[in-house]
Amino acid sequence: MNTNSTMAKVQATKMNSREILASKLKNIVATNKQSVEQIDENSWRFKGIEVDSKVNDYIVKLVAKTGKSGKTFKKRELYRVVDGAEQKVELGEYKKEYLYKIVHGLTNTKAPRVHLSREHKADLYVMRDYIKQHKDQFTLDGNTLTGKVPQGDFKLVVGNLKPMKNGHKRVFGSKLYINGELYHEGGEVVFLMSCYNAKKRGKKAKAEA
């Protein structure tokens, strides 16, 4: 067994302190973004990050710069806070791989998609049946349906109809709110509007003998 070659491979794949730092910041944004303090519109503070047995706060900034052509842009920069003073950290080859993704995660305000759960599915069917029986208690204003259901205040906003490549059309951007909070989104909630718009079927009169 060649232990020298094995050790060489381990050393080659071992992350240095700069990559360890960048990796930790990236993972925090991905898994615990709420722990990052937003200082202002263009700067964020990561608290208590340990690298090489040293614990410091780190600040990520978007700094406005002017290029040679006169066009302005925002440069991504990273600072270590030591005794209240900011020290610039150069990530070098790891800047594009990590810092770009860190900033993208910090500036991305898109809310995560709410997935349909079995509990939601059962409640959606309850809402559907309630709407069918109590249409007079709901108000339709454009693409927004409001009213009350057993679960609370109901607000359904139906998204936009877009043509697909296969010739079909689908509705995107639909959201259902219960008591003012996003409860569910996606195509699954559109059928609630459909059942409201559906005409009530009456019983056919029996033909006289």
Residue frames as qw, qx, qy, qz and C-alpha x, y, z in Angstrom:
[[0.000, 0.887, 0.461, 0.000, 0.00, 0.00, 0.00],
 [0.435, 0.324, 0.000, 0.840, 1.47, 3.32, -1.07],
 [0.277, -0.737, -0.494, 0.369, 0.72, 5.59, 1.89],
 [0.265, -0.342, 0.123, 0.893, 2.67, 8.51, 0.41],
 [0.044, -0.208, -0.594, -0.776, 0.41, 8.79, -2.65],
 [0.292, -0.638, -0.709, -0.071, -2.69, 8.42, -0.47],
 [0.337, -0.634, -0.294, 0.631, -1.56, 11.24, 1.81],
 [0.176, -0.127, 0.333, 0.918, -0.77, 13.41, -1.21],
 [0.141, -0.448, -0.689, -0.552, -4.33, 12.99, -2.52],
 [0.358, -0.703, -0.573, 0.221, -5.80, 13.89, 0.89],
 [0.318, -0.495, -0.051, 0.807, -3.65, 17.02, 1.10],
 [0.103, 0.090, 0.519, 0.844, -4.60, 17.99, -2.45],
 [0.255, -0.554, -0.659, -0.440, -8.33, 17.85, -1.67],
 [0.377, -0.544, -0.526, 0.534, -8.09, 19.49, 1.77],
 [0.104, 0.887, 0.286, 0.348, -9.63, 22.96, 1.80],
 [0.406, 0.147, -0.301, 0.850, -7.51, 25.91, 2.86],
 [0.084, -0.429, -0.554, 0.709, -8.75, 28.56, 5.28],
 [0.217, 0.231, -0.186, -0.930, -10.11, 30.85, 2.54],
 [0.436, -0.095, -0.730, -0.517, -12.21, 28.09, 1.01],
 [0.284, -0.335, -0.836, 0.330, -13.37, 26.91, 4.44],
 [0.050, 0.362, 0.303, -0.880, -14.56, 30.44, 5.21],
 [0.344, 0.160, -0.399, -0.835, -16.30, 30.89, 1.87],
 [0.395, -0.155, -0.877, -0.225, -17.93, 27.46, 2.14],
 [0.162, -0.368, -0.741, 0.539, -19.27, 28.20, 5.63],
 [0.186, 0.340, 0.097, -0.917, -20.80, 31.51, 4.54],
 [0.392, 0.074, -0.634, -0.662, -22.39, 29.88, 1.49],
 [0.343, -0.241, -0.907, 0.033, -23.90, 27.09, 3.62],
 [0.016, -0.369, -0.551, 0.748, -25.33, 29.60, 6.11],
 [0.324, 0.253, -0.189, -0.892, -27.08, 31.49, 3.30],
 [0.448, 0.009, -0.771, -0.452, -28.47, 28.22, 1.93],
 [0.496, -0.288, -0.816, 0.063, -29.66, 26.70, 5.22],
 [0.368, -0.629, -0.512, 0.454, -29.97, 29.47, 7.82],
 [0.282, 0.503, 0.221, 0.787, -30.36, 32.74, 5.95],
 [0.357, -0.834, -0.293, -0.303, -32.44, 34.28, 8.75],
 [0.712, -0.548, -0.112, 0.425, -29.36, 34.30, 11.01],
 [0.499, 0.187, 0.159, 0.831, -27.59, 36.78, 8.70],
 [0.075, -0.746, -0.345, 0.564, -28.04, 40.39, 9.83],
 [0.430, 0.632, 0.349, 0.542, -28.82, 42.84, 7.03],
 [0.356, -0.376, -0.184, 0.836, -27.00, 46.06, 7.86],
 [0.303, 0.557, -0.006, -0.773, -28.39, 48.04, 4.94],
 [0.782, 0.505, 0.048, -0.363, -29.51, 47.47, 1.35],
 [0.692, 0.604, -0.393, 0.041, -26.02, 46.46, 0.22],
 [0.198, 0.490, -0.761, 0.376, -24.32, 44.86, 3.24],
 [0.867, -0.329, -0.255, -0.273, -24.85, 41.80, 5.47],
 [0.129, -0.635, 0.673, -0.356, -23.17, 40.61, 8.67],
 [0.847, -0.069, -0.525, -0.045, -22.37, 36.97, 9.50],
 [0.397, -0.740, 0.363, -0.403, -21.85, 36.57, 13.24],
 [0.643, -0.475, 0.579, -0.159, -19.45, 34.26, 15.07],
 [0.886, 0.413, -0.195, -0.078, -17.81, 32.39, 12.18],
 [0.643, -0.594, 0.461, 0.146, -14.96, 30.10, 13.27],
 [0.797, 0.564, -0.185, 0.112, -11.99, 29.56, 10.95],
 [0.602, 0.372, -0.499, 0.500, -8.62, 28.19, 12.10],
 [0.517, -0.413, -0.607, 0.440, -9.77, 28.27, 15.75],
 [0.088, -0.141, -0.143, 0.976, -10.52, 32.00, 15.49],
 [0.100, 0.671, 0.735, -0.020, -14.06, 33.39, 15.75],
 [0.077, -0.235, 0.071, 0.966, -14.95, 36.63, 13.99],
 [0.479, 0.673, 0.422, -0.373, -17.87, 38.40, 12.37],
 [0.368, -0.001, 0.586, 0.722, -17.74, 38.80, 8.58],
 [0.334, 0.665, 0.245, -0.622, -19.41, 41.39, 6.41],
 [0.465, 0.285, 0.661, 0.515, -20.38, 40.95, 2.77],
 [0.112, 0.674, 0.124, -0.720, -20.82, 44.17, 0.81],
 [0.545, 0.582, 0.465, 0.384, -21.92, 45.34, -2.61],
 [0.277, -0.620, 0.027, 0.734, -19.76, 48.39, -3.32],
 [0.519, 0.820, 0.228, -0.084, -20.64, 50.78, -6.14],
 [0.505, -0.368, 0.418, 0.660, -17.81, 51.22, -8.64],
 [0.496, 0.785, -0.003, -0.371, -17.35, 53.05, -11.93],
 [0.842, 0.083, 0.394, 0.360, -15.69, 51.24, -14.81],
 [0.364, -0.249, 0.353, 0.826, -13.37, 52.69, -17.45],
 [0.087, 0.420, 0.657, 0.620, -16.33, 53.17, -19.78],
 [0.203, -0.219, 0.146, -0.943, -18.09, 55.25, -17.14],
 [0.689, -0.303, -0.495, -0.434, -20.65, 52.55, -16.46],
 [0.361, -0.489, 0.574, -0.548, -21.40, 51.87, -12.79],
 [0.762, -0.065, -0.629, -0.140, -21.53, 48.40, -11.28],
 [0.637, -0.648, 0.253, -0.331, -21.52, 46.77, -7.85],
 [0.464, 0.442, -0.746, 0.181, -18.40, 44.91, -6.73],
 [0.857, -0.427, -0.256, -0.136, -18.74, 42.02, -4.28],
 [0.245, 0.581, -0.587, 0.508, -16.43, 42.36, -1.28],
 [0.800, -0.422, -0.426, 0.020, -15.84, 40.45, 1.96],
 [0.030, 0.685, -0.430, 0.587, -14.53, 41.87, 5.24],
 [0.653, -0.269, -0.644, 0.294, -13.44, 40.34, 8.57],
 [0.293, -0.844, 0.008, -0.449, -14.33, 42.32, 11.71],
 [0.725, -0.076, -0.458, 0.508, -11.42, 42.42, 14.19],
 [0.325, -0.385, -0.382, 0.775, -11.69, 44.60, 17.31],
 [0.206, 0.773, 0.369, -0.473, -14.41, 46.64, 15.61],
 [0.110, 0.648, -0.419, -0.626, -12.33, 47.32, 12.48],
 [0.867, 0.414, 0.207, -0.184, -13.08, 45.88, 9.05],
 [0.280, -0.519, 0.690, 0.420, -10.25, 44.01, 7.29],
 [0.699, 0.453, -0.244, -0.497, -10.75, 43.16, 3.64],
 [0.684, -0.173, 0.707, 0.044, -10.58, 39.44, 2.84],
 [0.418, 0.519, -0.528, -0.526, -9.35, 38.42, -0.59],
 [0.861, 0.007, 0.459, -0.220, -10.82, 35.09, -1.63],
 [0.109, -0.473, 0.732, 0.479, -8.78, 34.95, -4.82],
 [0.219, 0.068, -0.849, -0.475, -9.71, 31.97, -6.97],
 [0.065, -0.370, -0.905, 0.201, -12.66, 31.18, -4.68],
 [0.163, 0.289, 0.183, -0.925, -14.38, 34.54, -5.15],
 [0.472, 0.120, -0.456, -0.745, -16.38, 33.62, -8.23],
 [0.436, -0.094, -0.890, -0.088, -17.15, 30.12, -7.00],
 [0.320, -0.425, -0.747, 0.400, -18.43, 31.19, -3.59],
 [0.048, -0.348, -0.263, 0.899, -18.88, 34.95, -3.11],
 [0.277, -0.013, -0.466, -0.840, -21.01, 35.35, -6.23],
 [0.466, -0.335, -0.789, -0.219, -23.38, 32.63, -4.97],
 [0.289, -0.376, -0.609, 0.637, -23.40, 34.09, -1.46],
 [0.097, 0.229, 0.013, -0.968, -24.46, 37.52, -2.74],
 [0.382, -0.128, -0.645, -0.650, -27.06, 35.96, -5.05],
 [0.426, -0.386, -0.812, 0.101, -28.57, 34.09, -2.10],
 [0.193, -0.381, -0.440, 0.790, -28.62, 37.21, 0.06],
 [0.179, 0.246, -0.133, -0.943, -30.26, 39.38, -2.59],
 [0.298, -0.181, -0.809, -0.473, -32.73, 36.78, -3.82],
 [0.347, -0.052, 0.445, -0.824, -36.09, 37.68, -2.24],
 [0.630, -0.032, -0.565, -0.532, -38.12, 34.97, -3.94],
 [0.630, -0.322, 0.503, -0.496, -40.08, 33.03, -1.38],
 [0.092, -0.173, 0.973, 0.123, -39.73, 29.28, -1.37],
 [0.526, -0.113, -0.553, -0.636, -42.53, 27.43, -3.12],
 [0.550, -0.180, 0.576, -0.577, -45.20, 26.07, -0.80],
 [0.243, 0.109, -0.919, -0.291, -45.62, 22.39, -1.55],
 [0.720, -0.245, -0.229, -0.607, -48.95, 20.60, -1.37],
 [0.083, -0.228, 0.903, -0.355, -49.23, 18.40, 1.69],
 [0.238, -0.326, -0.900, -0.165, -51.87, 15.77, 2.37],
 [0.097, -0.545, -0.584, 0.594, -53.32, 18.02, 5.06],
 [0.128, 0.389, -0.160, -0.898, -53.56, 20.90, 2.58],
 [0.197, -0.043, -0.797, -0.570, -55.17, 18.67, -0.02],
 [0.170, -0.482, -0.849, 0.136, -57.95, 17.64, 2.37],
 [0.038, -0.591, -0.330, 0.735, -58.55, 21.28, 3.34],
 [0.094, 0.237, -0.450, -0.856, -58.62, 22.37, -0.29],
 [0.212, -0.283, -0.862, -0.362, -61.43, 19.92, -0.96],
 [0.154, -0.594, -0.658, 0.435, -63.33, 21.24, 2.08],
 [0.007, 0.481, -0.030, -0.876, -62.94, 24.78, 0.71],
 [0.117, 0.002, -0.713, -0.691, -64.12, 23.65, -2.71],
 [0.204, -0.469, -0.854, -0.092, -67.31, 22.11, -1.30],
 [0.139, -0.612, -0.448, 0.637, -67.93, 25.15, 0.90],
 [0.026, 0.327, -0.277, -0.903, -67.54, 27.57, -2.00],
 [0.140, -0.204, -0.824, -0.511, -69.99, 25.53, -4.10],
 [0.257, -0.590, -0.763, 0.064, -72.64, 25.77, -1.39],
 [0.231, -0.800, -0.298, 0.467, -72.03, 29.41, -0.36],
 [0.503, 0.352, 0.308, 0.727, -71.18, 31.31, -3.56],
 [0.080, -0.877, -0.289, -0.375, -73.18, 34.30, -2.36],
 [0.585, -0.784, -0.001, 0.209, -70.67, 34.79, 0.48],
 [0.655, -0.186, 0.318, 0.660, -67.74, 35.32, -1.91],
 [0.255, 0.900, 0.030, -0.352, -66.71, 38.33, -3.98],
 [0.758, 0.174, 0.360, 0.515, -64.88, 38.16, -7.30],
 [0.072, 0.939, -0.067, -0.329, -62.83, 41.21, -8.30],
 [0.357, 0.722, -0.556, -0.207, -60.87, 40.59, -11.49],
 [0.703, 0.222, -0.674, 0.040, -58.63, 37.61, -10.76],
 [0.068, 0.220, -0.730, 0.643, -59.11, 37.77, -6.97],
 [0.609, -0.440, -0.553, -0.361, -61.75, 35.82, -5.04],
 [0.035, 0.273, -0.628, 0.728, -62.35, 36.70, -1.38],
 [0.696, -0.412, -0.303, -0.504, -64.66, 35.44, 1.33],
 [0.413, -0.491, 0.654, -0.400, -64.71, 33.18, 4.34],
 [0.742, 0.079, -0.648, -0.156, -64.22, 29.42, 4.59],
 [0.826, -0.522, -0.209, -0.041, -64.16, 27.12, 7.65],
 [0.775, -0.031, -0.176, 0.606, -60.38, 27.66, 7.87],
 [0.280, -0.584, -0.150, 0.747, -60.70, 31.47, 8.10],
 [0.303, 0.796, -0.036, -0.523, -60.50, 34.52, 5.83],
 [0.749, 0.201, 0.549, 0.312, -60.07, 33.37, 2.24],
 [0.247, 0.832, -0.186, -0.461, -58.24, 35.15, -0.58],
 [0.774, 0.117, 0.533, 0.322, -57.41, 33.49, -3.88],
 [0.184, 0.788, -0.266, -0.523, -55.33, 35.31, -6.49],
 [0.867, 0.287, 0.384, 0.138, -55.24, 33.50, -9.83],
 [0.387, -0.485, 0.406, 0.671, -52.10, 34.06, -11.91],
 [0.367, 0.595, -0.304, -0.648, -51.58, 34.57, -15.62],
 [0.884, 0.271, 0.375, -0.068, -52.54, 32.20, -18.42],
 [0.018, -0.693, 0.579, 0.429, -49.51, 31.33, -20.57],
 [0.878, 0.374, -0.167, -0.249, -49.31, 29.25, -23.76],
 [0.673, -0.434, 0.578, 0.155, -47.09, 26.16, -23.64],
 [0.031, 0.463, -0.718, -0.519, -44.96, 24.64, -26.41],
 [0.164, 0.138, 0.968, 0.130, -47.34, 21.70, -26.81],
 [0.184, -0.370, -0.542, -0.732, -50.22, 24.02, -27.64],
 [0.447, -0.631, -0.629, 0.081, -51.84, 23.83, -24.21],
 [0.025, -0.691, 0.138, -0.709, -52.26, 26.74, -21.84],
 [0.618, -0.347, -0.607, 0.360, -51.43, 26.80, -18.14],
 [0.246, -0.910, -0.078, -0.325, -52.00, 29.25, -15.30],
 [0.659, 0.090, -0.410, 0.624, -48.87, 30.41, -13.43],
 [0.124, 0.289, -0.297, 0.902, -48.50, 32.45, -10.24],
 [0.568, -0.554, -0.381, -0.475, -51.70, 31.50, -8.40],
 [0.205, 0.190, -0.693, 0.664, -51.64, 32.02, -4.62],
 [0.550, -0.588, -0.523, -0.281, -54.07, 31.17, -1.84],
 [0.083, 0.348, -0.509, 0.783, -54.04, 33.15, 1.42],
 [0.563, -0.562, -0.598, -0.098, -55.78, 32.12, 4.64],
 [0.478, -0.818, -0.212, 0.238, -56.03, 34.75, 7.40],
 [0.088, 0.970, -0.201, -0.104, -53.62, 36.96, 5.47],
 [0.387, -0.575, 0.688, 0.216, -50.82, 34.38, 5.24],
 [0.519, 0.409, -0.628, -0.412, -49.70, 32.45, 2.15],
 [0.787, -0.157, 0.495, -0.332, -51.28, 29.02, 2.53],
 [0.729, 0.108, 0.624, 0.261, -50.62, 27.41, -0.84],
 [0.261, 0.703, -0.268, -0.605, -49.53, 28.33, -4.36],
 [0.148, -0.199, 0.880, 0.404, -49.44, 26.77, -7.78],
 [0.379, -0.036, -0.619, -0.688, -51.87, 25.20, -10.20],
 [0.234, -0.259, -0.924, 0.159, -53.56, 23.10, -7.50],
 [0.041, 0.432, 0.519, -0.737, -55.54, 26.10, -6.19],
 [0.180, 0.094, -0.409, -0.890, -56.99, 27.16, -9.56],
 [0.265, -0.323, -0.866, -0.276, -59.83, 24.63, -9.29],
 [0.110, -0.500, -0.612, 0.603, -61.23, 26.68, -6.38],
 [0.179, 0.392, -0.114, -0.895, -61.87, 29.53, -8.80],
 [0.249, 0.000, -0.794, -0.554, -63.28, 27.09, -11.34],
 [0.186, -0.422, -0.879, 0.119, -65.83, 25.74, -8.88],
 [0.036, 0.528, 0.342, -0.776, -66.90, 29.31, -8.04],
 [0.234, 0.359, -0.365, -0.827, -67.36, 30.17, -11.73],
 [0.048, -0.127, -0.953, -0.271, -69.16, 26.91, -12.52],
 [0.494, -0.208, -0.177, -0.825, -72.86, 27.29, -13.17],
 [0.402, -0.079, 0.780, -0.472, -75.08, 25.57, -10.70],
 [0.252, -0.063, -0.845, -0.467, -76.88, 22.68, -12.29],
 [0.557, -0.049, 0.314, -0.767, -80.60, 22.49, -11.68],
 [0.410, 0.086, 0.906, -0.064, -82.71, 19.38, -11.64],
 [0.196, -0.035, -0.628, -0.752, -84.53, 18.69, -14.85],
 [0.595, 0.038, 0.312, -0.740, -88.27, 18.78, -14.50],
 [0.368, 0.063, 0.926, 0.054, -89.91, 15.40, -14.93],
 [0.250, -0.030, -0.566, -0.785, -91.91, 15.06, -18.06],
 [0.597, 0.032, 0.391, -0.699, -95.63, 14.84, -17.41],
 [0.323, 0.071, 0.937, 0.111, -97.17, 11.49, -18.11]]
